[in-house]
Amino acid sequence: MDNSRELADLIDTEKLQKLQDNFAKALNLAFITVDYRGRPIIEYSGFTEFCNKIREREECRKLCYQCDAHGGLHATITGEPYIYRCHTGLVDFAVPLILDGKYMGSVMGGQVKLEEPVPELEPILPQTTHWQDDPELADAASRVHRIRYEQMVAGVYLLRDMIQSLLEEEYQKVTQAELRRKSQELLEEKAARISLEEAIEEGAFSMLVDYLGSEFLFYILNVIARLAYREKAEETEKAVCDFASMMRYLTENKNNSFVTVGEELEYIDYYLQIQKRRLEGRLAYEIKVPEECKGILCPFLLLQPLVENSLKYAVEPSREGGMLAIRGKAEGGAFVLTISDSGTGMSREQISTILELEERHRGSGKSKNYLTNINRKIKGLFGESYGVFIRSKEDGFPGTEVQIRLPLTNDSTIM
């Protein structure tokens, strides 16, 4: 199978939408079909009022997304439908869609309560009750549909089989067309006697590198996660999931010059979770940025070198470890993002050297100092009012604070 093909390419999404909608109405269950990245390929079917409302609350929405991610991972590892309780206690399911040994995506949903007798179901996350204090949510939860467990299982497996049938039928058509195309290409190549060196020059080598850097990597991560699950190595499983999320961010944005602050912070959060495990409790960190600022655009991979530097010089050398804080706010028409640590700090001479490097290397290519390069890049994009500012112990700070100033509204500036 062509590994670049995705679920949306291999199934009639119009037929799938009708099938999913009809099952939602017949069983009173919620359904959504997602690709291997977790992205919906068609519209939601039968989502409950309760789940729609609870996902409007940021703290609850994050837990809902975590439930979806962990449920999908469990189903992928076992290769079978997985039925579980979400963080609110509702019963959800995840059904893997696997074609020719490759994980293509999932059918997810549920959002129901069970009629008696209720079997023991594993909660995917620790159960939460704080949402019950919200009268609107509590009222919506009281109206959630009840279903017999056997009926739910039968419906989930039936839908899985029907979608798999649609997928395999379309796959056969695509495979036959692909074989015909490849046969024609082989005849053309033989006639033209194209050499291996010419094929490399025409891009075959770069295609291979791209393949090994994305699909192959995710395949290996899936194998490691499966082993960790079987061996009940929960922390290893979580670390693999965090690393996979980092790799998806990098591969999906490698051709993008800009991302949102929110996307960049989510990537850094995964990165710091992995570093926290590596440093065995010696790292504490917090990320606090107002929700309304997370849509601001910033250069891709702006934060990682700053965070890496704090870990290298402020946290790792200390036996006790250290604290790293990332905070953002709107200030005087600008968005100010600070990365501060509890290390030994920098002297004014060191700070001056970095700023002098910025002037010295202006117009002469990249400097070896990452702060200098970041400063030049931001100033070049947005003007001299923006860039990198550094404060440390001699300025009254406990460690080092690197401040990045970006335009509060910058989408028109970079177009």
C-alpha positions in Angstrom: 0.0 0.0 0.0 1.1 3.5 -0.7 2.1 4.8 2.8 1.3 8.4 1.9 -2.4 7.7 1.5 -4.7 8.7 4.2 -8.1 7.6 5.4 -9.9 10.4 3.6 -8.3 9.3 0.3 -9.4 5.7 0.7 -13.1 6.0 1.6 -16.2 7.6 0.2 -16.7 10.3 2.9 -20.3 11.0 1.7 -21.3 7.4 2.2 -19.4 7.3 5.5 -21.3 10.4 6.7 -24.7 8.9 5.9 -23.7 5.6 7.6 -22.4 7.4 10.7 -25.5 9.7 10.9 -27.9 6.7 10.6 -26.1 4.8 13.3 -26.2 7.8 15.6 -29.9 8.1 15.2 -30.6 4.4 15.5 -28.5 3.8 18.7 -28.6 7.3 20.2 -24.8 7.2 20.3 -22.3 9.9 19.3 -19.9 9.1 16.5 -16.9 10.8 14.8 -14.4 9.3 12.4 -10.8 10.7 12.6 -7.6 10.1 10.7 -4.4 8.8 12.2 -3.6 12.3 13.5 -6.9 12.5 15.4 -8.4 15.0 12.9 -12.1 14.5 11.9 -12.6 13.6 8.3 -16.4 14.1 8.4 -18.9 15.9 10.6 -19.8 14.8 14.2 -22.9 12.7 14.5 -25.2 12.7 17.6 -23.0 14.6 20.0 -24.8 15.2 23.3 -25.7 18.6 24.6 -23.7 17.7 27.7 -20.5 16.9 25.8 -20.9 20.0 23.6 -21.3 22.2 26.7 -18.5 20.7 28.7 -16.0 21.1 25.9 -16.7 24.8 26.0 -14.9 24.9 29.4 -11.2 25.0 28.8 -10.2 22.9 31.8 -12.8 20.2 30.8 -12.0 20.4 27.1 -8.4 19.5 27.7 -9.4 16.4 29.7 -11.9 15.4 26.9 -9.1 15.6 24.4 -6.8 13.5 26.6 -9.6 10.9 26.9 -9.9 10.8 23.1 -6.1 10.5 22.7 -5.6 7.7 25.3 -8.7 5.8 24.1 -7.5 5.9 20.5 -4.0 4.7 21.6 -5.4 1.7 23.5 -7.6 0.7 20.6 -4.7 1.0 18.2 -2.4 -1.1 20.4 -4.9 -4.0 20.8 -6.4 -3.7 17.3 -9.9 -4.1 18.7 -12.7 -1.7 19.8 -12.0 -0.3 23.3 -14.9 0.7 25.6 -14.1 2.9 28.6 -15.3 5.6 30.9 -14.3 9.2 30.2 -13.3 11.6 33.0 -17.0 12.6 33.6 -18.0 8.9 34.0 -19.8 8.6 30.6 -19.2 5.6 28.6 -17.2 6.1 25.4 -15.5 3.9 22.8 -12.7 4.0 20.3 -12.6 1.7 17.2 -9.3 1.4 15.2 -9.5 1.3 11.4 -6.6 -0.8 10.2 -5.8 -1.5 6.5 -3.1 -3.8 5.3 -1.5 -3.7 8.7 -1.4 0.1 8.9 -3.4 2.2 11.3 -5.5 4.6 9.3 -7.7 6.2 11.9 -10.5 5.6 14.4 -14.2 5.8 14.9 -14.8 7.4 18.3 -17.8 8.3 20.4 -20.3 7.0 22.9 -21.3 9.8 25.3 -23.9 7.6 27.1 -24.8 6.0 30.5 -25.4 2.3 30.8 -28.6 0.6 32.0 -28.3 -2.0 34.8 -26.5 -4.4 35.0 -23.4 -2.2 34.5 -20.1 -4.0 33.8 -16.8 -2.9 35.2 -15.3 -0.5 32.8 -11.8 1.0 33.1 -11.8 4.8 33.5 -9.4 6.3 31.0 -8.5 9.2 33.3 -9.2 9.9 37.0 -12.9 10.7 37.4 -13.9 14.4 37.9 -16.9 15.8 39.7 -16.2 19.6 39.8 -18.4 20.1 36.8 -21.4 18.9 38.8 -21.3 22.2 40.6 -22.3 23.9 37.4 -26.2 23.7 37.2 -26.2 23.9 33.4 -23.8 21.0 33.1 -25.5 18.9 35.8 -28.9 19.4 34.1 -27.5 18.4 30.7 -25.8 15.4 32.2 -29.1 14.2 33.7 -30.6 14.0 30.2 -27.8 11.8 28.7 -29.2 8.8 27.0 -29.0 5.3 28.7 -28.3 2.2 26.7 -27.8 -1.5 27.4 -24.1 -2.5 27.3 -24.8 -5.4 24.9 -26.6 -3.1 22.5 -23.7 -0.7 22.5 -21.1 -3.4 21.9 -23.2 -4.8 19.0 -23.6 -1.4 17.4 -20.0 -0.5 17.7 -18.8 -3.7 16.1 -21.4 -3.6 13.4 -20.4 0.0 12.5 -16.7 -1.0 12.6 -17.3 -3.9 10.1 -19.3 -1.7 7.7 -16.7 1.0 7.7 -13.9 -1.5 7.2 -15.9 -3.0 4.3 -16.2 0.4 2.7 -12.5 1.1 3.3 -11.3 -2.2 1.8 -13.6 -1.9 -1.2 -12.2 1.5 -2.1 -8.7 0.2 -1.3 -9.1 -2.5 -3.9 -10.0 0.0 -6.5 -7.1 2.3 -5.6 -4.7 -0.7 -5.6 -5.7 -1.8 -9.0 -5.4 1.7 -10.4 -2.0 2.0 -8.7 -0.7 -1.3 -10.2 -1.8 -0.1 -13.7 0.0 3.2 -13.2 3.2 1.5 -11.9 3.2 -0.9 -14.7 3.1 1.9 -17.2 5.8 3.8 -15.3 8.1 0.7 -15.4 7.6 0.4 -19.2 8.5 4.0 -19.6 11.5 3.7 -17.3 12.8 0.7 -19.2 12.4 2.4 -22.5 14.2 5.5 -21.4 16.8 3.5 -19.4 16.7 5.9 -16.5 19.7 5.2 -14.1 19.6 5.2 -10.3 21.6 8.4 -10.2 19.0 10.2 -12.4 16.2 8.9 -10.2 18.0 10.3 -7.1 18.4 13.7 -8.8 14.7 13.7 -9.7 13.7 13.5 -6.1 13.5 9.8 -5.2 16.1 10.1 -2.5 14.4 13.1 -0.8 11.1 11.1 -0.9 12.8 8.3 0.9 14.2 10.6 3.5 10.7 12.1 4.1 9.2 8.7 4.4 11.8 7.5 7.0 11.4 10.8 8.9 7.6 10.6 9.4 5.7 7.4 8.6 8.5 5.1 9.7 9.1 7.1 12.8 5.4 6.9 13.8 5.4 3.2 13.1 8.4 2.7 15.5 6.7 4.8 18.2 3.5 2.8 17.8 5.5 -0.4 18.4 7.2 1.0 21.5 3.9 2.2 22.9 2.4 -1.2 22.3 5.2 -2.9 24.2 4.9 -0.4 27.1 1.2 -1.1 27.3 1.7 -4.8 27.3 4.4 -4.5 30.0 2.2 -2.1 32.0 5.0 0.6 31.8 2.6 3.5 32.1 5.3 6.3 32.3 7.0 4.9 29.2 3.7 4.8 27.3 3.0 8.4 28.3 6.5 9.5 27.3 6.1 7.8 23.9 2.8 9.6 23.4 4.3 13.0 24.3 7.2 12.3 21.9 4.8 11.3 19.1 2.9 14.5 19.6 6.2 16.5 19.3 7.1 14.7 16.1 3.7 15.3 14.6 4.0 19.1 15.3 7.5 19.2 13.7 6.5 17.2 10.6 3.2 19.0 10.0 4.8 22.4 10.4 8.2 21.9 8.8 7.2 24.0 5.8 5.5 26.7 7.9 7.4 29.9 8.9 4.7 30.8 11.4 2.5 29.0 13.9 0.2 30.3 16.7 1.6 31.0 20.2 -0.9 28.3 21.5 0.5 25.7 19.1 4.1 26.5 20.1 3.2 26.3 23.8 1.5 23.0 23.4 4.7 21.6 21.7 6.9 23.0 24.5 4.6 21.4 27.1 5.1 17.9 25.5 8.9 18.7 25.4 9.0 19.7 29.1 7.0 16.6 30.1 9.7 14.4 28.6 12.5 16.5 30.1 10.8 16.3 33.5 10.9 12.5 33.3 14.5 12.5 32.2 15.6 14.8 35.1 13.7 12.5 37.6 11.8 15.2 39.5 14.5 17.9 39.4 12.5 20.0 37.0 9.3 22.0 37.9 7.7 24.3 35.3 4.6 26.3 34.6 3.0 27.8 31.5 0.6 30.7 31.9 -0.6 32.6 28.9 -4.1 34.1 28.5 -6.4 32.2 26.1 -7.0 35.4 24.1 -3.2 35.6 23.3 -2.8 32.1 22.0 -3.9 33.0 18.5 -1.1 35.4 18.0 1.4 34.3 15.3 5.0 33.7 16.1 8.0 32.2 14.3 8.0 28.3 14.2 10.2 26.8 16.9 10.8 30.1 18.6 10.8 28.8 22.2 12.7 25.5 22.2 16.2 27.0 22.1 15.3 29.3 24.9 13.9 26.5 27.0 16.8 24.2 26.2 19.2 26.9 27.4 17.4 27.3 30.7 17.5 23.5 31.2 21.2 23.3 30.3 22.5 26.2 32.5 19.9 26.6 35.2 18.4 23.2 36.0 20.8 20.4 35.0 23.9 21.7 36.9 22.0 21.9 40.2 21.6 18.9 42.4 18.2 20.2 43.5 17.1 21.1 40.0 15.2 24.2 39.3 12.1 26.0 38.2 11.2 27.2 34.7 8.3 29.6 34.1 6.8 30.6 30.7 4.3 33.5 31.0 2.6 35.8 28.5 0.6 39.0 28.6 -0.6 41.9 26.5 1.3 45.0 27.4 1.2 48.4 25.6 0.1 47.1 22.2 2.6 44.2 22.3 2.5 40.6 23.4 5.2 39.9 25.9 6.4 36.3 26.5 8.9 35.7 29.2 11.0 32.6 29.9 12.5 32.7 33.4 14.5 30.2 35.4 15.9 29.9 38.9 19.5 29.4 37.9 22.7 31.4 38.7 21.8 34.1 36.2 23.9 36.0 33.7 26.1 39.0 34.3 25.6 42.4 32.7 28.7 41.7 30.7 27.3 38.5 29.3 24.1 40.2 28.4 25.9 43.1 26.8 28.0 40.7 24.7 24.9 39.0 23.3 23.4 42.4 22.4 26.7 43.5 20.9 26.8 40.3 18.9 23.5 41.4 17.4 24.9 44.6 16.2 28.2 43.0 15.1 26.5 40.4 13.0 23.8 42.6 11.5 23.8 41.9 7.7 26.6 39.4 7.9 24.7 36.1 8.1 23.8 34.0 11.1 25.5 34.3 14.5 26.5 31.3 16.5 24.4 32.7 19.4 20.8 31.6 19.2 19.6 34.7 21.2 21.2 36.9 18.6 19.6 35.1 15.7 16.2 35.2 17.4 16.5 38.9 18.1 17.5 39.7 14.6 14.7 37.6 13.1 12.0 39.3 15.2 13.3 42.8 14.5 13.6 42.0 10.8 10.0 40.8 10.7 8.3 43.3 13.0 10.6 46.3 13.6 13.0 47.6 16.2 10.3 47.9 18.9 10.2 44.1 19.1 12.8 41.4 19.8 14.6 39.8 22.7 15.3 41.5 26.1 17.3 39.9 28.9 17.3 40.6 32.6 19.2 38.7 35.3 20.3 38.8 39.0 22.0 42.1 38.7 18.6 43.5 37.7 16.9 42.0 40.8 15.8 38.7 39.3 16.4 35.3 41.0 17.8 33.8 37.8 17.6 34.8 34.2 14.5 36.2 32.4 14.4 36.3 28.6 11.6 38.5 27.3 10.3 38.3 23.8 8.2 41.1 22.5 5.9 40.5 19.5 3.1 42.6 17.9 -0.2 42.0 19.6 -1.8 41.7 16.2 0.8 40.6 13.6 -1.1 38.6 10.9 -1.1 41.6 8.5 2.6 42.4 9.3 3.9 39.0 8.0 1.7 38.5 5.0 
